[in-house]
Amino acid sequence: MAKKKVKTEIKPIVAKPSSGIDLKVPKFWENIYIVAVVTLIIGLLLGAAGMLVVAQQPITPTGDSDGPGLSGVVSAADVATKTEAFLVANLLGDGFTASNAVANSFSDNLYEVELTVTSGGQAQQVSVFVTKDAKTLFIASENVSMFDLDNPPQIPDGSDTPTPPPAGPVEVSADDDPFLGPEDAAIVVIEFSDFQCSYCGASAGTYEPLISQFKARDPTWEAAVPKLKELAEQGKIKFVYRDFPLSNHPFAQKAAEASECAEEQGKFWEYHDMLFENYSALDVDSLKQYAVDLELDADAFNECLDSGQMADEVAKDFADGSAYGVSGTPAFFVNGVLVSGAQSFSVFEQIFAGLEE
């Protein structure tokens, strides 16, 4: 295949995301004690506001509640819509957008609302908490901030708002990691991913719960990874996979090591697909069974996995990704341009069109 001329100077395409990203969790979130304290603080705040129902019957998903301060339970969909609108109008600065909010029950009185916040073409998945009467928003990090959803905060004129981070191509190494397509392809896509990440699974075309949500919002949404693999197999791009196992995913590290062990026997991509197809079963016994299913040399695979000999390879990928600015998964670099989150394949098509003359 003849190489196409590629522009060396490009602007990153800022696309409204169809999905989110699993974030690298700060160290304090890895400590269960701190998580418990944050949850307790939310409970205390709810109690102080007269909204914590103690020794009452659980609130049903729909209908009214007799609990003090909770005049009625608002549907998850309505809470998600209200929360997204509130954040955009009152808390996010210029250059930031919020989208794809989804609310799920967190406790009798709280929804956890997950949504995608985008700035400078980069997307991150964010979680906040909202009371089920849709009146109070909590943002928990190292401390807890509380907002009245019906009375937005007044921001003085001239106050500072967040500045979008600079976005542009960076030099990203493929290292010695598995790839499909021509080694010298004009377009190189490098993915940093986590086998236990639900958004990575959606991008791989296997995690149906998220795929259904994305398509409900955008019927044209299409999983990117299968299409990228197809283009690579056609010789049009080089597609590279690098490991970025998040510390809050307990099975991700060993799954990444297992995929490297499969690569040693020339079956990385088959093993890659099997892991994403079996997202909920990534324990060591299952990892070894998948090797048997793929007719790998089981003894060699098990020795590779049990010895931990691939841990350094995985750690190098993670360190490189962090150095390139990866903070969550999936993260793709298209000729150095970052595409964060489980974006629709159409986003990649736009970037490819900008690269090719």
Residue pairs with C-beta under 8 A, 6 or more apart in sequence:
1 182
1 235
1 236
3 184
3 185
3 186
4 186
4 356
4 357
5 186
5 356
5 357
6 186
6 187
6 335
6 355
6 356
6 357
7 354
7 355
7 357
10 169
10 335
10 337
10 354
10 355
11 168
11 354
12 120
12 121
12 167
12 168
12 169
12 337
12 338
12 351
13 121
13 337
13 347
13 350
13 351
13 354
14 118
14 120
14 121
14 167
15 121
15 343
15 347
15 350
16 97
16 99
16 118
17 99
17 100
17 116
17 118
17 123
17 340
17 341
17 343
17 347
18 100
18 214
18 217
18 218
18 221
18 342
18 343
18 344
18 347
19 100
19 116
19 123
19 199
19 202
19 203
19 210
19 214
19 221
19 341
19 342
19 343
19 344
20 100
20 114
20 115
20 116
20 123
20 124
20 125
20 199
20 341
20 342
21 116
21 123
21 124
21 125
21 199
21 328
21 329
21 330
21 331
21 340
21 341
21 342
22 125
22 194
22 197
22 198
22 199
22 200
22 246
22 249
22 328
22 329
23 124
23 125
23 246
23 327
23 328
24 246
24 247
24 322
24 326
24 327
24 328
25 246
25 247
25 248
28 34
28 142
29 35
29 248
30 247
30 248
38 140
38 144
41 140
41 143
41 144
42 110
42 129
42 138
42 140
42 144
43 52
45 138
45 144
45 146
46 52
46 109
46 110
46 131
46 136
47 54
49 69
49 136
50 68
50 69
51 67
51 68
51 69
51 70
51 109
51 131
51 133
51 135
51 136
52 109
53 59
53 65
53 67
53 68
53 70
53 108
53 109
56 66
56 67
56 108
58 108
59 65
59 67
59 70
59 73
59 108
59 109
59 132
60 73
61 73
61 76
61 105
62 73
62 75
63 72
63 73
64 71
64 72
64 73
65 71
65 72
65 73
65 132
65 133
67 109
69 133
70 109
70 131
70 132
70 133
71 133
72 133
73 132
73 133
74 82
74 132
74 133
74 134
76 102
76 103
76 104
76 105
76 111
77 103
78 134
79 103
79 111
79 113
79 130
79 132
79 134
80 101
80 102
80 103
80 111
80 113
80 115
81 101
82 130
82 134
82 149
83 101
83 103
83 113
83 115
83 128
83 130
83 137
83 149
84 98
84 99
84 101
84 113
84 115
86 137
86 147
86 149
86 152
87 98
87 115
87 117
87 128
88 97
88 98
89 152
90 147
90 152
90 153
90 155
91 147
91 153
92 98
92 117
92 162
93 161
93 162
93 163
94 161
95 119
95 120
95 162
95 163
95 164
96 117
96 118
96 119
96 162
96 164
97 117
97 118
97 119
98 115
98 116
98 117
98 118
98 126
99 115
99 116
99 118
100 115
100 116
100 213
100 214
100 217
101 113
101 114
101 115
102 113
102 114
102 115
102 213
103 111
103 112
103 113
103 114
103 130
104 111
104 112
104 114
105 111
105 112
105 132
106 112
106 129
108 132
109 131
109 132
110 129
110 130
110 131
110 132
110 138
111 129
111 130
111 131
111 132
112 127
112 128
112 129
113 127
113 128
113 129
113 130
114 125
114 126
114 127
115 125
115 126
115 128
116 123
116 124
116 125
116 126
116 341
117 123
117 124
117 125
117 126
118 124
119 162
119 164
119 165
120 164
120 165
120 166
120 167
121 167
121 338
121 339
121 340
122 165
122 167
122 338
122 340
123 340
123 341
123 343
124 327
124 328
124 340
124 341
125 199
125 328
125 341
128 137
128 138
128 139
128 140
129 137
129 138
129 139
129 140
130 136
130 137
130 138
130 149
134 149
135 148
135 149
135 150
136 146
136 147
136 148
136 149
137 146
137 147
137 148
137 149
138 144
138 145
138 146
138 147
139 145
139 147
147 153
167 338
168 337
169 335
169 336
169 337
170 324
170 325
170 333
170 336
170 338
171 336
172 190
172 320
172 324
172 333
172 336
173 320
174 188
174 190
174 238
174 240
174 242
175 242
175 316
175 317
175 320
177 240
177 241
177 242
177 243
177 317
178 240
178 241
178 263
178 268
178 269
178 272
179 232
179 238
179 239
179 240
179 241
180 229
180 232
180 233
180 238
180 239
180 269
181 231
181 232
181 233
181 235
181 236
181 237
181 238
181 239
182 235
182 238
183 238
184 238
185 232
185 235
185 236
185 237
185 238
186 355
187 236
187 237
187 238
187 334
187 335
187 352
187 355
187 356
188 237
188 238
188 240
188 333
188 334
188 335
189 228
189 232
189 237
189 238
189 239
189 240
189 332
189 333
189 334
189 348
190 240
190 242
190 332
190 333
191 225
191 228
191 239
191 240
191 241
191 242
191 330
191 331
191 332
192 242
192 243
192 244
192 317
192 321
192 324
192 326
192 329
192 330
192 331
192 332
193 200
193 203
193 241
193 242
193 243
193 244
193 329
193 330
193 331
194 200
194 243
194 244
194 245
194 246
194 249
194 252
194 256
194 329
194 330
195 245
195 251
195 252
195 255
195 256
195 259
195 272
195 275
195 276
195 279
195 282
196 245
196 246
196 249
196 250
196 251
196 252
196 255
196 279
196 282
197 246
197 249
197 252
197 329
197 330
198 207
198 209
198 210
198 279
199 207
199 210
199 329
199 330
199 341
199 342
200 207
200 276
200 329
200 330
200 342
201 207
201 210
201 276
201 279
202 210
202 211
202 214
202 223
202 342
203 223
203 224
203 225
203 330
203 342
203 343
204 223
204 225
204 226
204 273
204 276
205 211
205 223
205 225
205 226
206 276
206 277
206 279
207 276
207 279
210 342
211 221
211 223
214 221
214 342
214 344
215 221
218 344
220 344
220 346
221 344
222 344
222 345
222 346
223 342
223 345
224 332
224 342
224 343
224 344
224 345
224 347
224 348
227 345
227 348
228 237
228 239
228 345
228 348
229 239
229 269
231 237
231 239
232 238
232 239
237 352
241 268
241 272
242 317
242 320
242 321
243 256
243 259
243 260
243 313
243 314
243 317
243 318
244 317
244 318
244 321
244 326
244 329
244 331
245 252
245 253
245 255
245 256
245 314
245 318
246 252
246 328
246 329
251 282
251 283
252 282
253 311
253 314
254 282
254 284
254 287
254 305
255 275
255 282
255 287
256 310
256 314
256 317
257 305
257 308
257 310
257 311
257 313
257 314
258 271
258 275
258 287
258 290
258 291
258 301
258 305
259 268
259 271
259 272
259 275
260 268
260 304
260 310
260 313
260 314
261 291
261 301
261 304
261 305
261 310
262 268
262 270
262 271
262 272
262 291
262 294
262 296
262 301
263 271
264 300
264 304
265 296
265 297
265 300
265 301
267 294
267 296
270 294
271 290
271 291
271 294
271 296
274 290
274 293
274 294
275 282
275 287
275 290
278 286
278 290
284 305
287 305
288 298
288 301
288 302
288 305
291 298
291 301
291 302
292 298
304 310
321 331
324 333
324 338
325 338
328 340
328 341
330 340
330 341
330 342
331 338
331 339
331 340
332 338
332 339
332 340
332 343
332 348
333 339
334 348
334 351
334 352
334 355
335 355
337 351
339 347
339 348
339 351
